[in-house]
Amino acid sequence: MGAQRSEWTDRQEIHDVVLRYCRGIDRLDFELVRSAYHPDAVDHHTGFDGSVEEYLAWVEPKLRARRGGTMHIVANHLVELLGDTAVSETYGTSVHWGEPAGDARANFTSGVRFVDHMAWRDGRWAIAERWAVREWTRSDAGRLMPKEAAGPSGTRDGDDPLIRLQRSLRGTEAGA
């Protein structure tokens, strides 16, 4: 990382790990998701328990098939630093939408907590083990409606406004 470690920078870097994971899932950027974990990490989600590589192989086709999207909204975040390990608890809301619009399994919102064992290794904080705790779920089937007017829309590919802005500011080619 280059900067000297302090309690503040450790907490900020751990928070950034959580945010990278959320952005990666929402934008279908699985290298970004992978970067939130140590290579030997373990993940526990509803319907899944295994290594980070097995998790990515399990979650990617589910997200790509949705033909809609997800949005992870992070709220409370508490970190307990224990030297080169930490306990991180993040409250949030996970919104899922897709086709068909009336399918409750494609259109739902969950209250979640990410309970993470974070570890400082190889000069970076990352998830060593994660429990994605689903506290509640409600169906949003049939509740979504189209935008009221033209305007920016998110995509889960290289045409998303975020990706276009990053390319522009970094001076990279559109196809890079």
N, C-alpha and C positions, 0 to 999 in steps of 0.2 A: 504493500500500500504506500510505502514511502514516508508517511507521516508517523510521528511518534504516537504510540498507543496511550490513551488515557481513558478514564471511565466514560467521559463524554463521547469520545470517538468510537469506543467499543459499542456503546449503546446506539449511536447513530448508524454504525456499520451493520449491526444486527437488525435494526429497523429497515435499512436498505435491502437486506436479504429478503425480508418478508415482502417488501414492495416489488422487488425483482420477480419473485415467484408469481405474485398476482398479475403483474403486467405480462409476464411470459404466458401464463395460462390464458388470459383474456385476449392476447394478440396472436395466439398460436405460435409463439416463439419458444420452441422447446429447448433451444440452446440456452436461452435466458433462464428458463425453469431449471435446467440442469445446473447452471452456475450458482443457484441458491443452495445446492446440496454439496456435501463432500462425496467423492466417488463411491464410498462404501456405505452411504446413508441408507436408512430404512424409513419407509413411509407407511402409515396406517390411515387409510381413508375408508369411508363407508363402502363396503364391497371389495376392498383391496387391502392386502398386507404384503409387503415385499421390498426389494431393493429399489433404489431410485431408477435404475434402468428398466426394471420390470414395471414400475409405476408409469414411466413415460410411455412404454409400449402399450400399457393398459388405457391410459387417459387420452392419448393423442387421437386414436380413431373415434372415441366417444365424442370428443370436442369437434372434430372435423365433420362428423356425420350430422351434427346438430343443425347445421345450416341456419344459424342464428348467431348466438354469442353468449358470453358470460361477462359479468362485471363483478369484481371483488372489491368491496368497499371496506377499508380498514378503519377501525375505531380505536378502542382502548388498546394500548400496547405497554406491557410491563416486562422489564428485564431484570433478572437477578443474576448479577455477575459473580462467578465463582472461579476467579483466576482465568485459566484458558478454556473454561466451559461456562455455559450460562443456561438459565431457564428463561425462555421467552414465551409469554402468553399474549396472543393477539385476538381480540374480539373483532368480528366483522359480519358483513352480510354478503352472501353470494347469490347473485341473480343469474338465472339461466333462462334463455328463450330460444325457441326453434319451431320447426314444423313437425307435425301439424299444430296450428295455433291452439286447438282444443285439447291437446295431449298434456296431461298433468305431469308426466315424466319428462317432457321437453320444456315445460314452462313452469318454473317454480322458483321460490326464493327461500333460502335457508339462513338461519342464524348460525354462525360457525365460530369456533375458537381453534386457533392453531396453537397447540402446545408443542413447543420445539425445544429439543436439546441441541443447543448451538455449541460449536467447538471452534477454537482458534487453532488452525493448522495451516502450514505452508503459507504463512503470511496473510491469512484471510479468515474471516468468520463465515461459517456456512452451517447448514442443518446437518446434524449427525443422525437425528431421529425426529420424526414428526408424527403427531397424532392430530388429524383433522377431525375435530369433535363437532358433530352436527347436533346442535341444541334443539332446533325446531325446523320444520319445513312447512310451507304453505303453497298451495297450488295457485299459479297465476294464469292457468289455462283460460283462454277466451277473454282475458282482461287487457291484452296489449292492443294498442291502436296506432295507426300510422301517424307520422309527423304532420303537423298542421300546415307546414309550408316547406319550401326548398331550403336547404342549408347543409352544413357539413354533416357527414355521416361517418361513423366508424366502420372500418373494415378490418378483417383479420388477415391482411396480406400487405404487400409493399405499397399499396395505394392509400393506406391510413394516413390521416393528417399528421400524426406523430412521426411516422416514418418519413414522410415527405419533408417535414421540417428538419428532422435530423440530417437527412441527405443534403438539404440545402445549406444548412449551417456548417456541415462538415466538408462541403465542397465535393461530394461524391457524385458519381454518375447515377442517373435514374435506375439503371439496371444493376448497380452494384449491390 
